[in-house]
């Protein structure tokens, strides 16, 4: 086996290994993108958005304020 054949075989194995690694990384990135899309859909349906939470907390604060005002009026009598 002369040098050229050995060199060609070595380069072939290097290119095969590099191609396999690039393909594995590419497939992994695609799987991560799919998982991210799925997670975004689940987050939208399972968790409260920030602005909705603020509105609800504002309503609760108003109700508590009314209750405290009534208690203060009762305590004054």
C-alpha positions as CSV (number, residue, x, y, z in Angstrom):
1,X,0.0,0.0,0.0
2,X,1.6,3.2,-1.1
3,X,1.4,6.6,0.5
4,X,-1.4,7.9,-1.8
5,X,-3.8,5.1,-1.0
6,X,-3.1,5.4,2.8
7,X,-3.7,9.1,2.5
8,X,-6.9,8.7,0.6
9,X,-8.2,6.2,3.1
10,X,-7.3,8.5,6.1
11,X,-9.0,11.5,4.5
12,X,-12.1,9.4,3.7
13,X,-12.4,8.4,7.3
14,X,-11.9,12.0,8.5
15,X,-14.5,13.3,6.1
16,X,-17.0,10.5,7.1
17,X,-16.4,11.3,10.8
18,X,-16.8,15.0,10.2
19,X,-19.9,14.6,8.1
20,X,-21.5,12.3,10.8
21,X,-20.7,14.9,13.5
22,X,-22.2,17.8,11.5
23,X,-25.3,15.7,10.8
24,X,-25.7,14.8,14.5
25,X,-25.4,18.5,15.4
26,X,-27.9,19.5,12.7
27,X,-30.4,16.9,13.8
28,X,-30.0,18.0,17.5
29,X,-30.6,21.6,16.6
30,X,-33.8,20.6,14.7
31,X,-35.0,18.6,17.7
32,X,-34.4,21.6,20.0
33,X,-36.4,23.8,17.7
34,X,-39.3,21.4,17.7
35,X,-39.1,21.2,21.5
36,X,-39.0,25.0,21.8
37,X,-42.1,25.3,19.6
38,X,-43.9,22.7,21.7
39,X,-42.9,24.4,25.0
40,X,-44.1,27.8,23.7
41,X,-47.5,26.3,22.9
42,X,-47.7,24.7,26.3
43,X,-46.7,27.9,28.1
44,X,-49.4,29.9,26.4
45,X,-52.1,27.5,27.5
46,X,-50.9,26.5,31.0
47,X,-49.5,29.7,32.5
48,X,-51.0,33.2,33.1
49,X,-49.6,36.1,31.1
50,X,-48.1,39.0,33.0
51,X,-50.6,41.6,32.0
52,X,-53.5,39.3,33.0
53,X,-51.9,38.7,36.3
54,X,-51.5,42.4,36.9
55,X,-55.2,43.0,36.1
56,X,-56.2,40.3,38.5
57,X,-54.0,41.6,41.3
58,X,-55.4,45.1,40.8
59,X,-58.9,43.8,41.2
60,X,-57.9,42.0,44.4
61,X,-56.3,45.1,45.7
62,X,-59.4,47.1,45.0
63,X,-61.6,44.6,46.8
64,X,-59.2,44.5,49.8
65,X,-59.3,48.3,49.9
66,X,-63.1,48.3,50.1
67,X,-63.0,45.7,52.9
68,X,-60.5,47.8,54.9
69,X,-62.6,50.9,54.4
70,X,-65.7,49.1,55.7
71,X,-63.7,47.8,58.7
72,X,-62.4,51.3,59.4
73,X,-65.9,52.7,59.3
74,X,-67.1,50.0,61.7
75,X,-64.2,50.5,64.1
76,X,-65.0,54.3,64.2
77,X,-68.6,53.7,65.4
